Amino acid sequence: MQTGQSRRTFLLHRELGQNYAPHMGFFGVTADDLPRGIRLIAFLWVFLVLLPAKLPAQEKAVAPRKLESVTLGLSAKHVLNLPIYLAQRYGIFESEGFDFKPITTKTSIAIAALVSGDLDYITAFNSGLGAAIGGAPLIATYVSTDKSLLYLISKPDIKDAKSLRGGIIGHGGTRGSHYHATVGMVRYLGLDADKDVQLISTIDVTQGLTALFSGAVAAATLSPPYDSIALRKGFNRLVSGPDVLPRFVENGLVTRRAKLRENPNQVRRMLRALVHGLQYATEHPNDAVALIQKEWNLDRETSQIAYDAAMAAYNFKGEASDEIVNAAIKRAQQDAKIGQSAFAPKDFVDWTSIRIVQQELRH
């Protein structure tokens, strides 16, 4: 085994070649020919100045790589984004080379920013689909949820359909997944969403909760943990969406077609970060529950309920069936009052990238 001194001698001999030999020193002058003080100075000069400059690149400190800025538009702060929050907190995006910047804004603003190139990605699958049907060059590459995680929560004095009739119901977004879930839950109660109640947009679930607490609406469509927060204050759960609504896509990853075509590597790295974030949520439940507890200022029990509900809604495969996408297309076309159309799932979704990522992660 080489000692530290023999390794230094080896490096000197390798780097300085014929100019140095242990028994002759430099340029044919032996160490014994030099006074002790000069020998010490020469020794320090070699090891502190000359040798570090000549060490191979792998033995020098590696400069940190420059991270690539990537933006993701979120419609609201809610538990379904848990894998994204975990991926950000625990360095998963950074490990993929990203300087990750989540931006929470209105869905309509996010769509416009995505189309213009001011945003790289958005999570709003249905709103992206509606824009694509209208001609926007957008494409979905991933589905994170395909099960409703929405609940119709009413004021304490409204406990059934009869007392809800004629009331105002708040929902997030405009004509996206929250709107359609609200219509479905109202219909489940035997009411007509157009005639028996008034639906209004509260922009997002946080403002929906505020409107419910203030009495501005009789009921609101909420997702975890906001539904649990309301229940603990005496409000009522009129309808549980997960129990009565059909499967539909709510969240995913939508980008511009040009992004997928010109920078497929970035798209795959983004997908890999999202998949790893979901895996982290699954494998580290205590970290996930603690994050919910901290970010929403909740007690442990409520945080655990929100975590359990979210985990049941995730799509671990990352893609949806044509049947589910076709149903979303039909709803979007009805909203846009489009009659006959040849628009098909292939015109909006491309699962090629997520399939590649999932295949890589299995090996």
C-alpha positions as CSV (number, residue, x, y, z in Angstrom):
1,M,0.0,0.0,0.0
2,Q,1.3,3.5,-0.9
3,T,2.0,5.9,2.0
4,G,1.1,9.5,1.7
5,Q,4.7,10.4,1.0
6,S,5.0,7.7,-1.7
7,R,1.8,8.9,-3.3
8,R,3.1,12.5,-3.4
9,T,6.4,11.2,-4.9
10,F,4.4,9.3,-7.6
11,L,2.3,12.3,-8.5
12,L,5.4,14.5,-8.7
13,H,7.2,12.0,-10.9
14,R,4.2,11.5,-13.1
15,E,3.4,15.2,-13.5
16,L,7.0,16.6,-13.8
17,G,8.5,13.8,-15.7
18,Q,12.3,13.9,-16.4
19,N,12.7,17.2,-14.5
20,Y,12.4,15.4,-11.2
21,A,13.9,12.3,-9.7
22,P,13.7,11.5,-5.9
23,H,17.4,11.0,-5.7
24,M,18.5,14.0,-7.8
25,G,15.9,16.7,-7.0
26,F,15.3,19.3,-9.7
27,F,17.7,19.9,-12.6
28,G,20.4,17.5,-11.3
29,V,20.8,19.2,-7.9
30,T,20.4,16.8,-4.9
31,A,18.5,17.8,-1.8
32,D,21.8,17.4,0.2
33,D,23.3,20.2,-1.8
34,L,20.8,22.7,-0.5
35,P,20.8,24.4,2.9
36,R,18.0,23.0,5.2
37,G,15.9,26.3,5.1
38,I,16.0,26.4,1.3
39,R,15.0,22.7,1.1
40,L,12.0,23.5,3.3
41,I,11.0,26.4,1.1
42,A,11.4,24.3,-2.1
43,F,9.3,21.5,-0.6
44,L,6.5,23.9,0.3
45,W,6.6,25.6,-3.1
46,V,6.2,22.3,-4.9
47,F,3.3,21.0,-2.8
48,L,1.4,24.3,-2.4
49,V,1.9,25.9,-5.8
50,L,3.2,23.6,-8.5
51,L,1.6,20.3,-7.7
52,P,-2.0,21.5,-7.2
53,A,-1.9,23.2,-10.6
54,K,-0.8,20.0,-12.3
55,L,-3.2,17.6,-10.6
56,P,-5.6,15.9,-13.0
57,A,-9.1,17.4,-13.2
58,Q,-10.8,14.5,-11.3
59,E,-8.7,15.4,-8.2
60,K,-9.7,19.0,-8.2
61,A,-12.9,20.4,-6.6
62,V,-15.8,20.1,-9.0
63,A,-17.7,23.3,-9.6
64,P,-21.4,23.0,-8.9
65,R,-23.5,22.7,-12.0
66,K,-25.7,25.5,-13.1
67,L,-29.4,24.7,-12.5
68,E,-32.0,25.2,-15.3
69,S,-34.9,27.4,-14.4
70,V,-38.3,25.7,-14.8
71,T,-41.7,27.1,-13.9
72,L,-44.9,25.2,-13.1
73,G,-48.3,26.9,-12.8
74,L,-50.5,25.7,-10.0
75,S,-54.2,26.7,-9.6
76,A,-54.2,26.6,-5.8
77,K,-52.4,25.3,-2.8
78,H,-54.0,21.9,-2.1
79,V,-53.0,18.5,-1.0
80,L,-53.1,17.0,-4.4
81,N,-49.9,18.9,-5.1
82,L,-48.2,17.0,-2.2
83,P,-45.7,15.1,-4.5
84,I,-44.7,18.5,-6.0
85,Y,-44.2,20.1,-2.6
86,L,-42.2,17.1,-1.4
87,A,-40.1,17.0,-4.5
88,Q,-39.2,20.7,-4.0
89,R,-38.5,20.3,-0.2
90,Y,-36.3,17.3,-0.5
91,G,-34.2,18.3,-3.5
92,I,-35.7,16.0,-6.1
93,F,-36.2,18.8,-8.7
94,E,-32.6,20.0,-8.0
95,S,-31.3,16.4,-8.5
96,E,-32.8,16.6,-12.0
97,G,-30.9,19.8,-12.6
98,F,-33.8,22.2,-12.1
99,D,-34.1,25.5,-10.3
100,F,-37.8,24.8,-9.7
101,K,-40.2,27.7,-9.4
102,P,-43.9,26.9,-8.6
103,I,-46.3,29.7,-9.4
104,T,-49.8,29.7,-8.0
105,T,-52.2,31.8,-10.1
106,K,-55.6,31.7,-11.7
107,T,-56.0,28.9,-14.2
108,S,-57.0,31.3,-17.0
109,I,-53.8,33.3,-16.4
110,A,-51.7,30.1,-16.2
111,I,-53.1,29.0,-19.6
112,A,-52.3,32.3,-21.2
113,A,-48.8,32.3,-19.8
114,L,-48.2,28.7,-20.9
115,V,-49.3,29.4,-24.5
116,S,-47.1,32.6,-24.6
117,G,-44.1,30.7,-23.2
118,D,-44.0,32.6,-19.9
119,L,-44.7,29.3,-18.1
120,D,-43.1,26.0,-18.9
121,Y,-45.8,23.7,-17.5
122,I,-49.1,23.7,-15.7
123,T,-50.9,21.0,-13.7
124,A,-54.5,21.9,-14.8
125,F,-55.3,19.0,-17.2
126,N,-59.0,19.9,-18.0
127,S,-58.3,23.6,-18.5
128,G,-55.4,22.7,-20.8
129,L,-57.7,20.4,-22.7
130,G,-60.3,23.1,-23.1
131,A,-57.6,25.5,-24.5
132,A,-56.3,22.8,-26.9
133,I,-59.9,22.1,-28.2
134,G,-60.0,25.9,-28.8
135,G,-56.8,25.7,-30.9
136,A,-54.0,26.3,-28.4
137,P,-50.9,24.2,-29.2
138,L,-50.9,22.3,-25.9
139,I,-50.3,18.7,-25.0
140,A,-50.6,16.6,-21.8
141,T,-47.8,14.2,-21.0
142,Y,-48.8,13.0,-17.5
143,V,-51.8,12.4,-15.2
144,S,-51.3,12.5,-11.5
145,T,-54.9,11.9,-10.4
146,D,-57.9,10.4,-12.1
147,K,-60.2,10.2,-9.1
148,S,-62.3,13.0,-7.6
149,L,-61.0,14.4,-4.3
150,L,-63.8,17.0,-3.9
151,Y,-66.6,17.3,-1.4
152,L,-69.7,19.5,-1.3
153,I,-69.6,21.2,2.1
154,S,-72.5,23.3,3.4
155,K,-73.3,25.7,6.2
156,P,-74.3,24.2,9.5
157,D,-78.0,25.0,8.9
158,I,-78.0,23.3,5.5
159,K,-78.3,19.6,5.9
160,D,-80.1,18.3,2.8
161,A,-81.1,19.1,-0.8
162,K,-84.3,20.8,0.3
163,S,-82.5,23.4,2.4
164,L,-79.8,23.9,-0.3
165,R,-82.4,24.7,-3.1
166,G,-82.1,28.3,-4.2
167,G,-78.7,28.7,-2.6
168,I,-75.4,29.8,-4.0
169,I,-72.6,27.2,-4.4
170,G,-69.0,28.2,-4.8
171,H,-66.5,26.2,-6.8
172,G,-62.9,26.6,-7.9
173,G,-61.8,27.7,-11.3
174,T,-64.2,28.4,-14.2
175,R,-65.3,25.4,-16.2
176,G,-62.7,22.9,-15.2
177,S,-62.8,19.8,-13.0
178,H,-64.2,21.6,-9.9
179,Y,-67.1,23.0,-11.9
180,H,-68.0,19.6,-13.4
181,A,-67.6,17.9,-10.0
182,T,-70.0,20.5,-8.5
183,V,-72.6,19.9,-11.2
184,G,-72.3,16.1,-10.6
185,M,-72.7,16.4,-6.9
186,V,-75.7,18.8,-7.2
187,R,-77.3,16.3,-9.6
188,Y,-76.6,13.5,-7.1
189,L,-78.8,15.4,-4.7
190,G,-81.6,15.5,-7.2
191,L,-81.2,19.2,-8.1
192,D,-80.6,21.0,-11.4
193,A,-77.4,23.0,-11.3
194,D,-78.9,25.5,-13.8
195,K,-82.3,26.0,-12.2
196,D,-82.3,25.0,-8.6
197,V,-79.1,26.6,-7.4
198,Q,-76.6,29.3,-8.5
199,L,-73.0,28.3,-9.2
200,I,-70.3,30.9,-8.9
201,S,-66.5,30.7,-9.1
202,T,-64.6,31.4,-5.9
203,I,-61.3,31.2,-8.0
204,D,-59.8,28.4,-5.8
205,V,-60.6,26.2,-2.8
206,T,-58.9,28.6,-0.3
207,Q,-61.3,31.4,-1.3
208,G,-64.1,28.9,-1.4
209,L,-63.5,28.1,2.3
210,T,-63.4,31.8,3.1
211,A,-66.7,32.4,1.3
212,L,-68.3,29.5,3.1
213,F,-67.1,30.7,6.5
214,S,-68.3,34.2,5.8
215,G,-71.8,33.1,4.7
216,A,-71.3,34.4,1.2
217,V,-72.2,31.0,-0.2
218,A,-74.6,28.3,1.1
219,A,-72.1,25.5,0.1
220,A,-68.7,25.1,-1.5
221,T,-66.8,22.4,-3.3
222,L,-63.7,21.8,-1.3
223,S,-60.7,19.5,-1.4
224,P,-58.6,18.2,1.5
225,P,-57.6,19.5,4.0
226,Y,-60.2,22.4,3.6
227,D,-63.1,20.0,3.8
228,S,-61.8,18.6,7.1
229,I,-61.2,22.2,8.4
230,A,-64.8,23.1,7.7
231,L,-66.2,19.8,9.2
232,R,-64.3,20.5,12.5
233,K,-66.1,23.8,12.7
234,G,-69.6,22.3,12.4
235,F,-70.1,22.5,8.7
236,N,-71.8,19.6,6.8
237,R,-70.5,17.2,4.1
238,L,-73.5,16.9,1.8
239,V,-71.9,14.9,-0.8
240,S,-68.6,12.9,-0.9
241,G,-67.3,13.2,-4.5
242,P,-65.0,10.2,-4.3
243,D,-68.0,8.0,-3.6
244,V,-70.4,9.2,-6.3
245,L,-68.5,10.8,-9.1
246,P,-67.0,8.9,-12.1
247,R,-63.3,8.8,-12.6
248,F,-61.9,11.9,-14.3
249,V,-58.6,13.6,-14.6
250,E,-57.9,16.6,-12.5
251,N,-54.2,17.1,-12.3
252,G,-51.3,16.2,-14.6
253,L,-48.6,17.9,-16.6
254,V,-49.4,20.1,-19.6
255,T,-46.9,21.9,-21.8
256,R,-46.6,23.4,-25.3
257,R,-46.2,21.0,-28.2
258,A,-43.0,22.9,-29.2
259,K,-41.5,22.2,-25.7
260,L,-42.1,18.5,-26.1
261,R,-40.7,18.5,-29.7
262,E,-37.7,20.7,-29.1
263,N,-36.7,19.7,-25.5
264,P,-38.0,16.2,-24.8
265,N,-35.1,15.6,-22.3
266,Q,-36.3,18.4,-20.1
267,V,-39.9,17.0,-20.2
268,R,-38.7,13.6,-19.2
269,R,-36.6,15.0,-16.3
270,M,-39.7,16.9,-15.1
271,L,-41.7,13.8,-15.3
272,R,-39.1,11.8,-13.4
273,A,-39.1,14.4,-10.6
274,L,-42.9,14.2,-10.3
275,V,-42.8,10.4,-10.2
276,H,-40.1,10.5,-7.6
277,G,-42.1,13.0,-5.6
278,L,-45.0,10.6,-5.6
279,Q,-42.8,7.7,-4.6
280,Y,-41.4,9.9,-1.7
281,A,-45.0,10.6,-0.5
282,T,-45.7,6.8,-0.5
283,E,-42.4,5.7,1.1
284,H,-42.2,8.5,3.7
285,P,-45.7,9.1,5.1
286,N,-44.5,10.7,8.2
287,D,-42.6,13.4,6.2
288,A,-45.7,13.9,4.0
289,V,-48.1,14.2,7.0
290,A,-45.6,16.6,8.7
291,L,-45.5,18.8,5.6
292,I,-49.3,19.0,5.5
293,Q,-49.4,19.8,9.2
294,K,-46.9,22.6,8.9
295,E,-48.1,24.1,5.6
296,W,-51.8,24.2,6.6
297,N,-51.2,24.7,10.3
298,L,-53.3,21.7,11.2
299,D,-53.3,19.1,13.9
300,R,-51.8,15.7,13.3
301,E,-55.1,13.9,13.0
302,T,-56.6,16.2,10.3
303,S,-53.3,16.1,8.4
304,Q,-53.3,12.3,8.4
305,I,-56.9,12.3,7.1
306,A,-55.9,14.6,4.3
307,Y,-52.9,12.5,3.4
308,D,-54.9,9.3,3.3
309,A,-57.5,10.9,1.1
310,A,-54.9,12.2,-1.3
311,M,-53.0,8.9,-1.6
312,A,-56.2,7.2,-2.7
313,A,-56.6,9.6,-5.6
314,Y,-53.2,9.4,-7.2
315,N,-52.6,7.6,-10.5
316,F,-49.3,5.7,-10.1
317,K,-49.1,4.8,-13.8
318,G,-49.1,8.4,-14.9
319,E,-51.5,8.0,-17.8
320,A,-55.3,7.8,-18.3
321,S,-57.4,5.6,-20.6
322,D,-59.0,6.9,-23.8
323,E,-62.4,6.4,-22.1
324,I,-61.6,8.9,-19.4
325,V,-59.9,11.3,-21.8
326,N,-62.9,11.1,-24.2
327,A,-65.3,11.9,-21.3
328,A,-63.2,15.0,-20.5
329,I,-63.2,16.0,-24.2
330,K,-67.0,15.7,-24.3
331,R,-67.4,17.9,-21.3
332,A,-65.1,20.5,-22.6
333,Q,-66.9,20.5,-26.0
334,Q,-70.2,20.9,-24.2
335,D,-68.8,23.9,-22.3
336,A,-67.6,25.5,-25.4
337,K,-70.9,24.7,-27.2
338,I,-69.0,22.7,-29.9
339,G,-71.2,20.2,-31.7
340,Q,-69.7,17.6,-33.9
341,S,-65.9,17.4,-33.7
342,A,-63.1,15.0,-34.7
343,F,-61.0,16.0,-31.7
344,A,-59.7,12.8,-30.1
345,P,-57.4,11.8,-27.2
346,K,-54.4,11.6,-29.5
347,D,-54.9,15.3,-30.3
348,F,-54.1,16.3,-26.7
349,V,-52.3,13.5,-24.8
350,D,-49.0,11.8,-25.5
351,W,-47.9,9.2,-23.0
352,T,-44.6,8.4,-24.7
353,S,-42.4,10.3,-22.3
354,I,-44.0,9.0,-19.1
355,R,-43.8,5.4,-20.4
356,I,-40.1,5.9,-21.1
357,V,-39.6,7.3,-17.6
358,Q,-41.5,4.5,-15.9
359,Q,-39.6,1.9,-17.9
360,E,-36.3,3.5,-16.8
361,L,-37.3,3.5,-13.2
362,R,-38.1,-0.1,-13.3
363,H,-34.6,-1.0,-14.2
